[in-house]
Amino acid sequence: MDLLAKIRTLPTGAGCYLYKNAEGEVIYVGKAKNLRARVRSYFLAASQANAKTGSLMREAVDIEYSASRASTSSSATTRPTPT
């Protein structure tokens, strides 16, 4: 299944998502209140114009997700970045 087809199957609830490259390495982790809407937003022309997002989407070939029961649950799975 290609990436766009997979995105169409994402739930509309809250959760976390992981973009992976061709080697299967996780290249980005995000969270959203609406997984399908958030992940689909990366494919908008305005998002692609952003250098960081454009680079991410050129490398991404797969996505995995973990759905949450409530919109606040996705924030509990986010780990702080070490400083």
PyMOL Python script that loads the backbone (N, CA, C, O; Angstrom):
from pymol import cmd

cmd.read_pdbstr("""\
ATOM      1  N   MET A   1       0.855  -1.173   0.000  1.00  0.00           N
ATOM      2  CA  MET A   1       0.000   0.000   0.000  1.00  0.00           C
ATOM      3  C   MET A   1       0.905   1.241   0.000  1.00  0.00           C
ATOM      4  O   MET A   1       1.843   1.333   0.791  1.00  0.00           O
ATOM      5  N   ASP A   2       0.615   2.181  -0.885  1.00  0.00           N
ATOM      6  CA  ASP A   2       1.439   3.388  -0.911  1.00  0.00           C
ATOM      7  C   ASP A   2       1.075   4.313   0.250  1.00  0.00           C
ATOM      8  O   ASP A   2       0.060   4.120   0.919  1.00  0.00           O
ATOM      9  N   LEU A   3       1.912   5.307   0.473  1.00  0.00           N
ATOM     10  CA  LEU A   3       1.772   6.186   1.633  1.00  0.00           C
ATOM     11  C   LEU A   3       0.434   6.934   1.638  1.00  0.00           C
ATOM     12  O   LEU A   3      -0.225   7.000   2.676  1.00  0.00           O
ATOM     13  N   LEU A   4       0.029   7.490   0.510  1.00  0.00           N
ATOM     14  CA  LEU A   4      -1.242   8.228   0.465  1.00  0.00           C
ATOM     15  C   LEU A   4      -2.431   7.312   0.741  1.00  0.00           C
ATOM     16  O   LEU A   4      -3.372   7.712   1.427  1.00  0.00           O
ATOM     17  N   ALA A   5      -2.399   6.103   0.221  1.00  0.00           N
ATOM     18  CA  ALA A   5      -3.485   5.152   0.482  1.00  0.00           C
ATOM     19  C   ALA A   5      -3.531   4.787   1.957  1.00  0.00           C
ATOM     20  O   ALA A   5      -4.610   4.652   2.533  1.00  0.00           O
ATOM     21  N   LYS A   6      -2.371   4.630   2.565  1.00  0.00           N
ATOM     22  CA  LYS A   6      -2.304   4.293   3.988  1.00  0.00           C
ATOM     23  C   LYS A   6      -2.868   5.427   4.843  1.00  0.00           C
ATOM     24  O   LYS A   6      -3.548   5.181   5.839  1.00  0.00           O
ATOM     25  N   ILE A   7      -2.583   6.670   4.450  1.00  0.00           N
ATOM     26  CA  ILE A   7      -3.074   7.826   5.200  1.00  0.00           C
ATOM     27  C   ILE A   7      -4.598   7.878   5.187  1.00  0.00           C
ATOM     28  O   ILE A   7      -5.214   8.279   6.174  1.00  0.00           O
ATOM     29  N   ARG A   8      -5.202   7.478   4.083  1.00  0.00           N
ATOM     30  CA  ARG A   8      -6.667   7.472   3.995  1.00  0.00           C
ATOM     31  C   ARG A   8      -7.298   6.505   4.992  1.00  0.00           C
ATOM     32  O   ARG A   8      -8.476   6.640   5.323  1.00  0.00           O
ATOM     33  N   THR A   9      -6.531   5.535   5.471  1.00  0.00           N
ATOM     34  CA  THR A   9      -7.071   4.549   6.415  1.00  0.00           C
ATOM     35  C   THR A   9      -6.843   4.938   7.878  1.00  0.00           C
ATOM     36  O   THR A   9      -7.322   4.249   8.778  1.00  0.00           O
ATOM     37  N   LEU A  10      -6.122   6.028   8.124  1.00  0.00           N
ATOM     38  CA  LEU A  10      -5.855   6.443   9.508  1.00  0.00           C
ATOM     39  C   LEU A  10      -7.143   6.840  10.207  1.00  0.00           C
ATOM     40  O   LEU A  10      -8.057   7.368   9.574  1.00  0.00           O
ATOM     41  N   PRO A  11      -7.223   6.590  11.504  1.00  0.00           N
ATOM     42  CA  PRO A  11      -8.401   7.015  12.258  1.00  0.00           C
ATOM     43  C   PRO A  11      -8.426   8.533  12.436  1.00  0.00           C
ATOM     44  O   PRO A  11      -7.403   9.203  12.294  1.00  0.00           O
ATOM     45  N   THR A  12      -9.589   9.056  12.743  1.00  0.00           N
ATOM     46  CA  THR A  12      -9.727  10.505  12.951  1.00  0.00           C
ATOM     47  C   THR A  12      -9.572  10.884  14.417  1.00  0.00           C
ATOM     48  O   THR A  12      -9.741  12.048  14.780  1.00  0.00           O
ATOM     49  N   GLY A  13      -9.257   9.927  15.242  1.00  0.00           N
ATOM     50  CA  GLY A  13      -9.049  10.199  16.660  1.00  0.00           C
ATOM     51  C   GLY A  13      -7.622  10.615  16.966  1.00  0.00           C
ATOM     52  O   GLY A  13      -6.798  10.780  16.067  1.00  0.00           O
ATOM     53  N   ALA A  14      -7.349  10.778  18.237  1.00  0.00           N
ATOM     54  CA  ALA A  14      -6.031  11.217  18.709  1.00  0.00           C
ATOM     55  C   ALA A  14      -5.030  10.077  18.703  1.00  0.00           C
ATOM     56  O   ALA A  14      -5.397   8.902  18.737  1.00  0.00           O
ATOM     57  N   GLY A  15      -3.747  10.451  18.659  1.00  0.00           N
ATOM     58  CA  GLY A  15      -2.701   9.453  18.747  1.00  0.00           C
ATOM     59  C   GLY A  15      -1.350   9.987  18.337  1.00  0.00           C
ATOM     60  O   GLY A  15      -1.175  11.190  18.145  1.00  0.00           O
ATOM     61  N   CYS A  16      -0.395   9.082  18.205  1.00  0.00           N
ATOM     62  CA  CYS A  16       0.968   9.416  17.790  1.00  0.00           C
ATOM     63  C   CYS A  16       1.242   8.760  16.446  1.00  0.00           C
ATOM     64  O   CYS A  16       0.677   7.713  16.129  1.00  0.00           O
ATOM     65  N   TYR A  17       2.119   9.385  15.653  1.00  0.00           N
ATOM     66  CA  TYR A  17       2.468   8.825  14.354  1.00  0.00           C
ATOM     67  C   TYR A  17       3.973   8.888  14.150  1.00  0.00           C
ATOM     68  O   TYR A  17       4.651   9.769  14.680  1.00  0.00           O
ATOM     69  N   LEU A  18       4.485   7.937  13.374  1.00  0.00           N
ATOM     70  CA  LEU A  18       5.916   7.839  13.089  1.00  0.00           C
ATOM     71  C   LEU A  18       6.112   7.737  11.585  1.00  0.00           C
ATOM     72  O   LEU A  18       5.563   6.840  10.944  1.00  0.00           O
ATOM     73  N   TYR A  19       6.884   8.640  11.027  1.00  0.00           N
ATOM     74  CA  TYR A  19       7.270   8.540   9.618  1.00  0.00           C
ATOM     75  C   TYR A  19       8.560   7.745   9.557  1.00  0.00           C
ATOM     76  O   TYR A  19       9.456   7.922  10.383  1.00  0.00           O
ATOM     77  N   LYS A  20       8.644   6.854   8.554  1.00  0.00           N
ATOM     78  CA  LYS A  20       9.840   6.031   8.380  1.00  0.00           C
ATOM     79  C   LYS A  20      10.409   6.222   6.986  1.00  0.00           C
ATOM     80  O   LYS A  20       9.673   6.516   6.044  1.00  0.00           O
ATOM     81  N   ASN A  21      11.725   6.055   6.853  1.00  0.00           N
ATOM     82  CA  ASN A  21      12.381   6.163   5.552  1.00  0.00           C
ATOM     83  C   ASN A  21      12.466   4.773   4.910  1.00  0.00           C
ATOM     84  O   ASN A  21      11.945   3.798   5.452  1.00  0.00           O
ATOM     85  N   ALA A  22      13.126   4.692   3.753  1.00  0.00           N
ATOM     86  CA  ALA A  22      13.215   3.435   3.004  1.00  0.00           C
ATOM     87  C   ALA A  22      13.946   2.338   3.771  1.00  0.00           C
ATOM     88  O   ALA A  22      13.710   1.154   3.529  1.00  0.00           O
ATOM     89  N   GLU A  23      14.826   2.716   4.689  1.00  0.00           N
ATOM     90  CA  GLU A  23      15.550   1.734   5.497  1.00  0.00           C
ATOM     91  C   GLU A  23      14.749   1.278   6.718  1.00  0.00           C
ATOM     92  O   GLU A  23      15.205   0.422   7.476  1.00  0.00           O
ATOM     93  N   GLY A  24      13.565   1.844   6.909  1.00  0.00           N
ATOM     94  CA  GLY A  24      12.731   1.483   8.046  1.00  0.00           C
ATOM     95  C   GLY A  24      13.058   2.242   9.314  1.00  0.00           C
ATOM     96  O   GLY A  24      12.532   1.933  10.383  1.00  0.00           O
ATOM     97  N   GLU A  25      13.931   3.244   9.198  1.00  0.00           N
ATOM     98  CA  GLU A  25      14.293   4.057  10.363  1.00  0.00           C
ATOM     99  C   GLU A  25      13.239   5.124  10.602  1.00  0.00           C
ATOM    100  O   GLU A  25      12.715   5.714   9.658  1.00  0.00           O
ATOM    101  N   VAL A  26      12.934   5.367  11.858  1.00  0.00           N
ATOM    102  CA  VAL A  26      12.002   6.430  12.221  1.00  0.00           C
ATOM    103  C   VAL A  26      12.696   7.769  11.983  1.00  0.00           C
ATOM    104  O   VAL A  26      13.770   8.027  12.526  1.00  0.00           O
ATOM    105  N   ILE A  27      12.071   8.621  11.163  1.00  0.00           N
ATOM    106  CA  ILE A  27      12.659   9.925  10.860  1.00  0.00           C
ATOM    107  C   ILE A  27      11.879  11.077  11.479  1.00  0.00           C
ATOM    108  O   ILE A  27      12.364  12.208  11.521  1.00  0.00           O
ATOM    109  N   TYR A  28      10.662  10.790  11.964  1.00  0.00           N
ATOM    110  CA  TYR A  28       9.876  11.838  12.612  1.00  0.00           C
ATOM    111  C   TYR A  28       8.796  11.198  13.471  1.00  0.00           C
ATOM    112  O   TYR A  28       8.182  10.209  13.072  1.00  0.00           O
ATOM    113  N   VAL A  29       8.567  11.762  14.647  1.00  0.00           N
ATOM    114  CA  VAL A  29       7.505  11.329  15.544  1.00  0.00           C
ATOM    115  C   VAL A  29       6.643  12.535  15.854  1.00  0.00           C
ATOM    116  O   VAL A  29       7.157  13.603  16.187  1.00  0.00           O
ATOM    117  N   GLY A  30       5.337  12.369  15.745  1.00  0.00           N
ATOM    118  CA  GLY A  30       4.433  13.474  16.044  1.00  0.00           C
ATOM    119  C   GLY A  30       3.209  12.974  16.784  1.00  0.00           C
ATOM    120  O   GLY A  30       3.003  11.769  16.930  1.00  0.00           O
ATOM    121  N   LYS A  31       2.407  13.905  17.244  1.00  0.00           N
ATOM    122  CA  LYS A  31       1.150  13.572  17.916  1.00  0.00           C
ATOM    123  C   LYS A  31       0.071  14.488  17.374  1.00  0.00           C
ATOM    124  O   LYS A  31       0.352  15.576  16.872  1.00  0.00           O
ATOM    125  N   ALA A  32      -1.169  14.033  17.484  1.00  0.00           N
ATOM    126  CA  ALA A  32      -2.272  14.816  16.928  1.00  0.00           C
ATOM    127  C   ALA A  32      -3.582  14.472  17.617  1.00  0.00           C
ATOM    128  O   ALA A  32      -3.762  13.365  18.124  1.00  0.00           O
ATOM    129  N   LYS A  33      -4.484  15.428  17.627  1.00  0.00           N
ATOM    130  CA  LYS A  33      -5.841  15.180  18.108  1.00  0.00           C
ATOM    131  C   LYS A  33      -6.648  14.447  17.040  1.00  0.00           C
ATOM    132  O   LYS A  33      -7.553  13.678  17.363  1.00  0.00           O
ATOM    133  N   ASN A  34      -6.319  14.686  15.762  1.00  0.00           N
ATOM    134  CA  ASN A  34      -6.957  14.014  14.635  1.00  0.00           C
ATOM    135  C   ASN A  34      -5.834  13.497  13.735  1.00  0.00           C
ATOM    136  O   ASN A  34      -5.271  14.251  12.941  1.00  0.00           O
ATOM    137  N   LEU A  35      -5.516  12.223  13.862  1.00  0.00           N
ATOM    138  CA  LEU A  35      -4.382  11.651  13.137  1.00  0.00           C
ATOM    139  C   LEU A  35      -4.484  11.852  11.627  1.00  0.00           C
ATOM    140  O   LEU A  35      -3.535  12.319  10.998  1.00  0.00           O
ATOM    141  N   ARG A  36      -5.637  11.501  11.041  1.00  0.00           N
ATOM    142  CA  ARG A  36      -5.775  11.596   9.590  1.00  0.00           C
ATOM    143  C   ARG A  36      -5.577  13.015   9.093  1.00  0.00           C
ATOM    144  O   ARG A  36      -4.857  13.235   8.118  1.00  0.00           O
ATOM    145  N   ALA A  37      -6.206  13.981   9.748  1.00  0.00           N
ATOM    146  CA  ALA A  37      -6.094  15.378   9.315  1.00  0.00           C
ATOM    147  C   ALA A  37      -4.665  15.890   9.460  1.00  0.00           C
ATOM    148  O   ALA A  37      -4.160  16.580   8.575  1.00  0.00           O
ATOM    149  N   ARG A  38      -4.019  15.559  10.559  1.00  0.00           N
ATOM    150  CA  ARG A  38      -2.654  16.055  10.788  1.00  0.00           C
ATOM    151  C   ARG A  38      -1.678  15.462   9.788  1.00  0.00           C
ATOM    152  O   ARG A  38      -0.887  16.194   9.192  1.00  0.00           O
ATOM    153  N   VAL A  39      -1.716  14.160   9.594  1.00  0.00           N
ATOM    154  CA  VAL A  39      -0.786  13.517   8.678  1.00  0.00           C
ATOM    155  C   VAL A  39      -1.049  13.978   7.240  1.00  0.00           C
ATOM    156  O   VAL A  39      -0.106  14.211   6.484  1.00  0.00           O
ATOM    157  N   ARG A  40      -2.303  14.108   6.865  1.00  0.00           N
ATOM    158  CA  ARG A  40      -2.643  14.573   5.514  1.00  0.00           C
ATOM    159  C   ARG A  40      -2.158  15.997   5.275  1.00  0.00           C
ATOM    160  O   ARG A  40      -1.857  16.358   4.137  1.00  0.00           O
ATOM    161  N   SER A  41      -2.075  16.812   6.321  1.00  0.00           N
ATOM    162  CA  SER A  41      -1.654  18.208   6.164  1.00  0.00           C
ATOM    163  C   SER A  41      -0.214  18.327   5.654  1.00  0.00           C
ATOM    164  O   SER A  41       0.153  19.350   5.077  1.00  0.00           O
ATOM    165  N   TYR A  42       0.601  17.290   5.861  1.00  0.00           N
ATOM    166  CA  TYR A  42       1.977  17.314   5.362  1.00  0.00           C
ATOM    167  C   TYR A  42       2.032  17.313   3.837  1.00  0.00           C
ATOM    168  O   TYR A  42       3.046  17.696   3.255  1.00  0.00           O
ATOM    169  N   PHE A  43       0.957  16.889   3.192  1.00  0.00           N
ATOM    170  CA  PHE A  43       0.937  16.794   1.736  1.00  0.00           C
ATOM    171  C   PHE A  43       0.394  18.050   1.063  1.00  0.00           C
ATOM    172  O   PHE A  43       0.358  18.112  -0.166  1.00  0.00           O
ATOM    173  N   LEU A  44      -0.025  19.042   1.825  1.00  0.00           N
ATOM    174  CA  LEU A  44      -0.491  20.302   1.250  1.00  0.00           C
ATOM    175  C   LEU A  44       0.683  21.064   0.654  1.00  0.00           C
ATOM    176  O   LEU A  44       1.803  20.990   1.158  1.00  0.00           O
ATOM    177  N   ALA A  45       0.417  21.797  -0.422  1.00  0.00           N
ATOM    178  CA  ALA A  45       1.480  22.547  -1.103  1.00  0.00           C
ATOM    179  C   ALA A  45       2.178  23.519  -0.155  1.00  0.00           C
ATOM    180  O   ALA A  45       3.400  23.664  -0.207  1.00  0.00           O
ATOM    181  N   ALA A  46       1.417  24.183   0.706  1.00  0.00           N
ATOM    182  CA  ALA A  46       1.998  25.151   1.640  1.00  0.00           C
ATOM    183  C   ALA A  46       2.971  24.465   2.604  1.00  0.00           C
ATOM    184  O   ALA A  46       4.008  25.035   2.944  1.00  0.00           O
ATOM    185  N   SER A  47       2.650  23.274   3.036  1.00  0.00           N
ATOM    186  CA  SER A  47       3.540  22.535   3.938  1.00  0.00           C
ATOM    187  C   SER A  47       4.804  22.096   3.219  1.00  0.00           C
ATOM    188  O   SER A  47       5.892  22.123   3.795  1.00  0.00           O
ATOM    189  N   GLN A  48       4.665  21.694   1.971  1.00  0.00           N
ATOM    190  CA  GLN A  48       5.809  21.231   1.189  1.00  0.00           C
ATOM    191  C   GLN A  48       6.791  22.366   0.915  1.00  0.00           C
ATOM    192  O   GLN A  48       7.977  22.121   0.696  1.00  0.00           O
ATOM    193  N   ALA A  49       6.304  23.609   0.926  1.00  0.00           N
ATOM    194  CA  ALA A  49       7.165  24.764   0.675  1.00  0.00           C
ATOM    195  C   ALA A  49       8.140  24.985   1.835  1.00  0.00           C
ATOM    196  O   ALA A  49       9.219  25.543   1.641  1.00  0.00           O
ATOM    197  N   ASN A  50       7.763  24.549   3.034  1.00  0.00           N
ATOM    198  CA  ASN A  50       8.637  24.651   4.197  1.00  0.00           C
ATOM    199  C   ASN A  50       9.795  23.674   3.998  1.00  0.00           C
ATOM    200  O   ASN A  50       9.566  22.497   3.720  1.00  0.00           O
ATOM    201  N   ALA A  51      11.027  24.144   4.137  1.00  0.00           N
ATOM    202  CA  ALA A  51      12.204  23.320   3.868  1.00  0.00           C
ATOM    203  C   ALA A  51      12.235  22.052   4.719  1.00  0.00           C
ATOM    204  O   ALA A  51      12.530  20.973   4.205  1.00  0.00           O
ATOM    205  N   LYS A  52      11.938  22.168   5.996  1.00  0.00           N
ATOM    206  CA  LYS A  52      11.986  21.018   6.900  1.00  0.00           C
ATOM    207  C   LYS A  52      10.921  19.981   6.520  1.00  0.00           C
ATOM    208  O   LYS A  52      11.211  18.788   6.431  1.00  0.00           O
ATOM    209  N   THR A  53       9.699  20.443   6.300  1.00  0.00           N
ATOM    210  CA  THR A  53       8.612  19.528   5.958  1.00  0.00           C
ATOM    211  C   THR A  53       8.825  18.911   4.582  1.00  0.00           C
ATOM    212  O   THR A  53       8.593  17.717   4.389  1.00  0.00           O
ATOM    213  N   GLY A  54       9.265  19.719   3.630  1.00  0.00           N
ATOM    214  CA  GLY A  54       9.523  19.209   2.288  1.00  0.00           C
ATOM    215  C   GLY A  54      10.575  18.120   2.301  1.00  0.00           C
ATOM    216  O   GLY A  54      10.426  17.104   1.623  1.00  0.00           O
ATOM    217  N   SER A  55      11.629  18.319   3.059  1.00  0.00           N
ATOM    218  CA  SER A  55      12.697  17.326   3.182  1.00  0.00           C
ATOM    219  C   SER A  55      12.167  16.042   3.818  1.00  0.00           C
ATOM    220  O   SER A  55      12.476  14.943   3.356  1.00  0.00           O
ATOM    221  N   LEU A  56      11.379  16.180   4.865  1.00  0.00           N
ATOM    222  CA  LEU A  56      10.784  15.026   5.535  1.00  0.00           C
ATOM    223  C   LEU A  56       9.938  14.216   4.562  1.00  0.00           C
ATOM    224  O   LEU A  56      10.058  12.993   4.502  1.00  0.00           O
ATOM    225  N   MET A  57       9.094  14.885   3.809  1.00  0.00           N
ATOM    226  CA  MET A  57       8.173  14.180   2.927  1.00  0.00           C
ATOM    227  C   MET A  57       8.867  13.557   1.717  1.00  0.00           C
ATOM    228  O   MET A  57       8.360  12.588   1.151  1.00  0.00           O
ATOM    229  N   ARG A  58       9.994  14.086   1.321  1.00  0.00           N
ATOM    230  CA  ARG A  58      10.753  13.453   0.234  1.00  0.00           C
ATOM    231  C   ARG A  58      11.382  12.141   0.706  1.00  0.00           C
ATOM    232  O   ARG A  58      11.587  11.225  -0.090  1.00  0.00           O
ATOM    233  N   GLU A  59      11.683  12.057   1.995  1.00  0.00           N
ATOM    234  CA  GLU A  59      12.339  10.876   2.548  1.00  0.00           C
ATOM    235  C   GLU A  59      11.354   9.830   3.071  1.00  0.00           C
ATOM    236  O   GLU A  59      11.669   8.640   3.085  1.00  0.00           O
ATOM    237  N   ALA A  60      10.171  10.260   3.497  1.00  0.00           N
ATOM    238  CA  ALA A  60       9.200   9.355   4.119  1.00  0.00           C
ATOM    239  C   ALA A  60       8.592   8.391   3.092  1.00  0.00           C
ATOM    240  O   ALA A  60       8.151   8.802   2.019  1.00  0.00           O
ATOM    241  N   VAL A  61       8.581   7.108   3.444  1.00  0.00           N
ATOM    242  CA  VAL A  61       7.973   6.098   2.581  1.00  0.00           C
ATOM    243  C   VAL A  61       6.927   5.262   3.318  1.00  0.00           C
ATOM    244  O   VAL A  61       6.183   4.505   2.695  1.00  0.00           O
ATOM    245  N   ASP A  62       6.871   5.401   4.641  1.00  0.00           N
ATOM    246  CA  ASP A  62       5.922   4.613   5.419  1.00  0.00           C
ATOM    247  C   ASP A  62       5.526   5.392   6.666  1.00  0.00           C
ATOM    248  O   ASP A  62       6.226   6.308   7.097  1.00  0.00           O
ATOM    249  N   ILE A  63       4.397   5.010   7.229  1.00  0.00           N
ATOM    250  CA  ILE A  63       3.923   5.635   8.463  1.00  0.00           C
ATOM    251  C   ILE A  63       3.312   4.567   9.356  1.00  0.00           C
ATOM    252  O   ILE A  63       2.637   3.654   8.882  1.00  0.00           O
ATOM    253  N   GLU A  64       3.558   4.693  10.642  1.00  0.00           N
ATOM    254  CA  GLU A  64       2.922   3.857  11.650  1.00  0.00           C
ATOM    255  C   GLU A  64       2.237   4.789  12.630  1.00  0.00           C
ATOM    256  O   GLU A  64       2.613   5.953  12.763  1.00  0.00           O
ATOM    257  N   TYR A  65       1.230   4.270  13.313  1.00  0.00           N
ATOM    258  CA  TYR A  65       0.541   5.110  14.284  1.00  0.00           C
ATOM    259  C   TYR A  65       0.087   4.286  15.473  1.00  0.00           C
ATOM    260  O   TYR A  65      -0.002   3.060  15.419  1.00  0.00           O
ATOM    261  N   SER A  66      -0.195   5.000  16.542  1.00  0.00           N
ATOM    262  CA  SER A  66      -0.759   4.414  17.741  1.00  0.00           C
ATOM    263  C   SER A  66      -1.912   5.311  18.153  1.00  0.00           C
ATOM    264  O   SER A  66      -1.699   6.455  18.553  1.00  0.00           O
ATOM    265  N   ALA A  67      -3.131   4.801  18.057  1.00  0.00           N
ATOM    266  CA  ALA A  67      -4.311   5.587  18.404  1.00  0.00           C
ATOM    267  C   ALA A  67      -4.500   5.627  19.914  1.00  0.00           C
ATOM    268  O   ALA A  67      -4.179   4.672  20.621  1.00  0.00           O
ATOM    269  N   SER A  68      -5.027   6.746  20.394  1.00  0.00           N
ATOM    270  CA  SER A  68      -5.312   6.934  21.816  1.00  0.00           C
ATOM    271  C   SER A  68      -6.812   6.949  22.027  1.00  0.00           C
ATOM    272  O   SER A  68      -7.580   7.160  21.088  1.00  0.00           O
ATOM    273  N   ARG A  69      -7.218   6.728  23.244  1.00  0.00           N
ATOM    274  CA  ARG A  69      -8.647   6.770  23.559  1.00  0.00           C
ATOM    275  C   ARG A  69      -9.165   8.189  23.726  1.00  0.00           C
ATOM    276  O   ARG A  69     -10.327   8.469  23.433  1.00  0.00           O
ATOM    277  N   ALA A  70      -8.302   9.087  24.198  1.00  0.00           N
ATOM    278  CA  ALA A  70      -8.712  10.475  24.422  1.00  0.00           C
ATOM    279  C   ALA A  70      -7.638  11.402  23.891  1.00  0.00           C
ATOM    280  O   ALA A  70      -6.477  11.007  23.781  1.00  0.00           O
ATOM    281  N   SER A  71      -8.010  12.633  23.560  1.00  0.00           N
ATOM    282  CA  SER A  71      -7.053  13.566  22.976  1.00  0.00           C
ATOM    283  C   SER A  71      -5.915  13.903  23.935  1.00  0.00           C
ATOM    284  O   SER A  71      -4.829  14.279  23.493  1.00  0.00           O
ATOM    285  N   THR A  72      -6.146  13.774  25.237  1.00  0.00           N
ATOM    286  CA  THR A  72      -5.083  14.075  26.198  1.00  0.00           C
ATOM    287  C   THR A  72      -4.101  12.915  26.341  1.00  0.00           C
ATOM    288  O   THR A  72      -2.994  13.105  26.843  1.00  0.00           O
ATOM    289  N   SER A  73      -4.488  11.727  25.911  1.00  0.00           N
ATOM    290  CA  SER A  73      -3.613  10.562  26.050  1.00  0.00           C
ATOM    291  C   SER A  73      -2.361  10.676  25.203  1.00  0.00           C
ATOM    292  O   SER A  73      -1.303  10.189  25.601  1.00  0.00           O
ATOM    293  N   SER A  74      -2.460  11.315  24.035  1.00  0.00           N
ATOM    294  CA  SER A  74      -1.296  11.388  23.154  1.00  0.00           C
ATOM    295  C   SER A  74      -0.182  12.217  23.780  1.00  0.00           C
ATOM    296  O   SER A  74       0.992  11.974  23.504  1.00  0.00           O
ATOM    297  N   SER A  75      -0.525  13.184  24.609  1.00  0.00           N
ATOM    298  CA  SER A  75       0.522  13.984  25.240  1.00  0.00           C
ATOM    299  C   SER A  75       1.270  13.182  26.301  1.00  0.00           C
ATOM    300  O   SER A  75       2.423  13.488  26.605  1.00  0.00           O
ATOM    301  N   ALA A  76       0.635  12.173  26.862  1.00  0.00           N
ATOM    302  CA  ALA A  76       1.286  11.356  27.882  1.00  0.00           C
ATOM    303  C   ALA A  76       2.361  10.462  27.274  1.00  0.00           C
ATOM    304  O   ALA A  76       3.270  10.036  27.987  1.00  0.00           O
ATOM    305  N   THR A  77       2.285  10.168  25.982  1.00  0.00           N
ATOM    306  CA  THR A  77       3.275   9.302  25.348  1.00  0.00           C
ATOM    307  C   THR A  77       4.463  10.082  24.812  1.00  0.00           C
ATOM    308  O   THR A  77       5.432   9.479  24.350  1.00  0.00           O
ATOM    309  N   THR A  78       4.413  11.398  24.861  1.00  0.00           N
ATOM    310  CA  THR A  78       5.514  12.216  24.370  1.00  0.00           C
ATOM    311  C   THR A  78       6.590  12.320  25.438  1.00  0.00           C
ATOM    312  O   THR A  78       6.305  12.651  26.589  1.00  0.00           O
ATOM    313  N   ARG A  79       7.809  12.040  25.055  1.00  0.00           N
ATOM    314  CA  ARG A  79       8.919  12.123  25.997  1.00  0.00           C
ATOM    315  C   ARG A  79       9.673  13.422  25.747  1.00  0.00           C
ATOM    316  O   ARG A  79       9.883  13.806  24.597  1.00  0.00           O
ATOM    317  N   PRO A  80      10.081  14.098  26.813  1.00  0.00           N
ATOM    318  CA  PRO A  80      10.840  15.333  26.630  1.00  0.00           C
ATOM    319  C   PRO A  80      12.190  15.071  25.983  1.00  0.00           C
ATOM    320  O   PRO A  80      12.803  14.026  26.199  1.00  0.00           O
ATOM    321  N   THR A  81      12.638  16.016  25.201  1.00  0.00           N
ATOM    322  CA  THR A  81      13.959  15.917  24.555  1.00  0.00           C
ATOM    323  C   THR A  81      15.025  16.235  25.580  1.00  0.00           C
ATOM    324  O   THR A  81      14.924  17.248  26.272  1.00  0.00           O
ATOM    325  N   PRO A  82      16.056  15.393  25.700  1.00  0.00           N
ATOM    326  CA  PRO A  82      17.138  15.682  26.650  1.00  0.00           C
ATOM    327  C   PRO A  82      17.856  16.971  26.266  1.00  0.00           C
ATOM    328  O   PRO A  82      18.048  17.249  25.082  1.00  0.00           O
ATOM    329  N   THR A  83      18.249  17.749  27.252  1.00  0.00           N
ATOM    330  CA  THR A  83      18.953  19.011  26.972  1.00  0.00           C
ATOM    331  C   THR A  83      20.415  18.903  27.274  1.00  0.00           C
ATOM    332  O   THR A  83      21.155  19.871  27.096  1.00  0.00           O
TER     333      THR A  83
END
""", "prot")
cmd.dss("prot")
cmd.show_as("cartoon", "prot")
cmd.util.cbc("prot")
cmd.orient("prot")
